[in-house]
């Protein structure tokens, strides 16, 4: 199927849904939450390293 302005569009048929893995949205291994203060400290350190 093509639109009037020449861009393509698609039509999906026979789409099947399945149950999602319950672990799909778990935090990745090694993930660590940080505070905004910790983030600002990391950004300052990265900025110092990149100025060298």
Order of alpha helices (4+ residues) and beta strands (2+ residues): alpha
